[in-house]
Amino acid sequence: MGKPKFYDFCVHAIPDGDNTVEQLATLAMHFGYSGIVIANHSDKLSQSPPLLVSTNGFEIFRGIELIEENPSKLNSLIGKFRKSVDVLIVHGGSETVNKASLENPRVDILNHPSFDKSSGLNQVLAKAAAENGVAIGLTLRPFLHSRGSRRIRLLSALRANLDLARKYDVSLVLSSSAMSCFDLRSPMETLAMAEICGLEQEEALEAMCTVPEKIISRKRLVSGYIREGIEVLKERDYF
């Protein structure tokens, strides 16, 4: 068995985050990642999207994290961006958004599903996620920036969703959701934090390595991908 390839599948760059793509990629590569996804929120997209250049075996993927409370408008955004990104994420946090996301096979990942005192998922939504191949995102930044009762609530929601994912065989993606270089953590640190949150080591490895690779492979089957570092792009094939 070869050395695992680690990916951080949700990183926010300028103008959504505090650092440039180059700064985030340089640090992630130093930490030992094989690639990252630049997934700025849909209300914080750059007017001039940066060129994402993969180098030295390190890949930078195009992503987006959609923010929209109206299910109909959300579906429109999914249709608008699906072909131009490698990874399509929805920022959840309400019953209607979570449901619309998990029932749509064009969505890759649902991040931040919890809201109020709910973990954001139930048996019906977990089944929908499994059937449609939508992964549940486990993001570390909320834990890093919370204390006391809020951290306890976040941990409780995560563990409830982890139980549902195990029961219904729902894929998980573990990422930083970094808004700056200070939010990035090395793969080993991330694995240690995942264990504290209740994941087994094998589950954490799958959420950082296997599932991300499957998502990218799925995208490459329907794109102009040739091999690592070479891809056929259509004119304006970005945001």
C-alpha positions in Angstrom: 0.0 0.0 0.0 1.5 3.3 -1.1 1.7 6.5 0.9 -1.7 8.2 1.2 -2.5 11.4 -0.7 -4.1 14.0 1.5 -6.4 16.7 0.3 -8.0 19.7 1.9 -11.3 20.1 0.0 -12.5 23.5 1.3 -10.1 26.4 1.4 -11.2 30.1 1.0 -8.8 32.6 -0.8 -9.0 36.3 -1.4 -11.6 37.9 -1.7 -13.4 35.5 0.5 -10.5 34.7 2.8 -7.4 36.6 3.9 -4.7 35.0 1.8 -4.0 34.4 -1.9 -4.3 31.1 -3.7 -0.5 31.0 -4.0 0.1 31.5 -0.2 -2.5 28.9 0.7 -1.1 26.4 -1.8 2.5 26.9 -0.7 1.7 26.3 2.9 -0.6 23.3 2.2 2.2 21.7 0.0 4.7 22.4 2.9 2.3 20.6 5.3 2.3 17.5 3.0 -1.0 17.8 1.1 -1.3 16.6 -2.4 -3.9 19.2 -3.3 -6.5 21.7 -2.2 -9.8 23.0 -3.4 -10.3 26.7 -3.6 -14.0 27.0 -2.7 -14.9 30.6 -2.1 -18.5 31.3 -1.1 -20.7 32.2 -4.0 -21.3 35.7 -2.7 -17.6 36.4 -2.5 -16.3 35.4 -5.9 -13.5 37.4 -7.5 -14.3 39.6 -10.6 -11.1 38.2 -12.2 -10.8 34.5 -11.1 -7.1 33.5 -10.6 -5.5 30.9 -12.8 -5.2 27.7 -10.8 -1.9 26.1 -11.8 -0.9 22.7 -10.5 2.8 22.1 -10.0 5.3 19.5 -8.7 2.6 16.9 -8.1 0.5 19.4 -6.1 -3.0 20.1 -7.5 -5.2 23.1 -7.1 -8.8 22.4 -7.9 -11.6 24.8 -8.8 -14.5 24.7 -6.3 -17.3 26.8 -5.0 -19.4 26.8 -1.8 -22.9 27.9 -2.7 -24.9 30.1 -0.3 -28.6 30.3 -1.0 -31.6 29.8 1.3 -34.2 29.4 -1.5 -34.2 25.8 -2.8 -35.3 26.9 -6.3 -32.6 29.5 -6.5 -30.1 27.0 -5.1 -30.9 24.5 -7.8 -30.3 27.2 -10.4 -26.9 28.0 -8.9 -26.0 24.4 -9.0 -26.9 24.2 -12.7 -25.0 27.4 -13.3 -21.7 26.4 -11.7 -21.6 22.6 -12.0 -19.7 22.4 -15.3 -17.2 25.1 -14.4 -15.9 23.6 -11.1 -14.2 20.5 -10.0 -15.9 20.4 -6.6 -19.4 21.8 -5.8 -20.1 22.4 -2.2 -23.3 23.7 -0.6 -23.2 25.7 2.7 -26.1 24.2 4.6 -27.6 25.2 7.9 -31.4 24.9 7.4 -33.7 22.0 6.8 -34.7 23.2 3.3 -31.2 23.8 2.1 -29.9 20.5 3.5 -32.8 18.6 1.9 -32.4 20.3 -1.5 -28.6 19.6 -1.5 -28.7 16.0 -0.4 -31.4 15.2 -3.0 -29.4 16.6 -5.8 -26.7 14.2 -7.3 -24.9 17.2 -8.9 -23.8 18.3 -5.4 -20.5 16.9 -4.2 -20.5 18.0 -0.5 -22.8 19.5 2.0 -20.9 21.6 4.6 -22.2 23.0 7.9 -25.6 21.2 8.0 -26.3 21.8 11.7 -28.6 24.6 12.8 -30.1 25.7 16.2 -30.2 22.6 18.3 -30.3 20.2 15.3 -27.4 18.3 13.8 -29.1 19.1 10.4 -29.5 15.5 9.4 -31.9 12.7 10.1 -32.5 9.2 8.7 -34.4 10.4 5.6 -31.7 12.9 4.7 -28.9 10.4 5.4 -30.5 7.9 3.0 -30.8 10.6 0.4 -27.2 11.5 0.8 -26.1 7.9 0.3 -28.4 7.4 -2.7 -27.3 10.5 -4.5 -23.6 10.3 -3.6 -23.5 13.5 -1.7 -20.8 13.6 1.0 -21.2 15.3 4.4 -18.5 17.8 5.1 -16.8 17.8 8.5 -15.0 21.2 8.8 -12.5 22.0 11.5 -12.5 25.8 11.5 -15.7 26.1 13.6 -14.1 24.0 16.3 -10.9 26.0 16.2 -12.8 29.3 16.7 -15.3 28.2 19.3 -15.1 27.6 23.0 -17.3 26.3 25.9 -20.9 25.5 25.2 -20.7 26.4 21.5 -17.9 23.9 21.0 -19.9 21.3 22.9 -22.9 21.8 20.6 -20.8 21.5 17.5 -19.2 18.3 18.7 -22.5 16.8 19.6 -23.9 17.6 16.2 -20.9 16.2 14.5 -21.1 12.9 16.4 -24.8 12.6 15.7 -24.1 13.0 12.0 -21.2 10.6 12.2 -23.5 8.0 13.6 -26.0 8.5 10.8 -23.2 8.4 8.2 -22.0 5.0 9.6 -25.5 3.6 9.7 -26.4 4.6 6.1 -23.0 4.4 4.5 -22.7 8.1 3.8 -19.4 9.4 2.5 -17.5 12.0 4.7 -15.0 14.7 3.6 -12.8 16.2 6.3 -11.5 19.7 5.6 -10.3 22.8 7.2 -12.7 25.4 5.7 -9.7 27.7 6.2 -10.3 31.4 5.8 -6.6 32.1 6.1 -3.2 30.3 6.4 -3.6 30.4 10.2 -6.6 28.0 9.8 -4.7 25.4 7.9 -3.5 22.3 9.8 -1.2 19.6 8.7 -2.7 16.1 7.8 -1.3 14.7 11.0 -2.9 17.4 13.1 -6.1 17.0 11.3 -6.1 13.3 11.9 -5.5 13.9 15.6 -8.4 16.4 15.8 -10.7 14.0 13.9 -9.9 11.3 16.5 -10.9 13.7 19.3 -14.2 14.3 17.4 -15.0 10.6 17.3 -13.7 9.4 14.0 -11.7 6.2 13.7 -8.3 6.6 12.0 -9.5 4.6 9.0 -12.6 6.8 8.7 -10.5 10.0 8.9 -8.1 8.7 6.2 -11.0 7.9 3.9 -12.4 11.4 4.5 -9.1 13.1 3.6 -7.8 10.8 0.9 -10.2 8.2 -0.6 -13.4 10.2 -0.9 -11.8 13.4 -2.3 -10.0 11.2 -4.9 -13.4 9.6 -5.9 -15.0 13.1 -6.2 -12.2 14.3 -8.5 -12.2 11.1 -10.5 -16.0 11.4 -11.0 -15.5 14.9 -12.4 -12.7 13.9 -14.7 -14.8 11.2 -16.3 -17.1 13.9 -17.8 -14.4 16.6 -18.4 -11.5 17.2 -20.8 -9.0 15.8 -18.3 -6.0 14.1 -19.9 -3.5 13.5 -17.1 -2.2 15.4 -14.0 -1.3 18.9 -15.0 -3.0 18.7 -18.5 -6.7 19.5 -19.1 -8.6 20.7 -22.1 -10.4 23.9 -21.1 -13.2 25.6 -22.9 -13.2 29.4 -23.3 -14.1 31.1 -20.0 -14.1 27.7 -18.3 -14.1 29.2 -14.9 -16.5 31.1 -12.6 
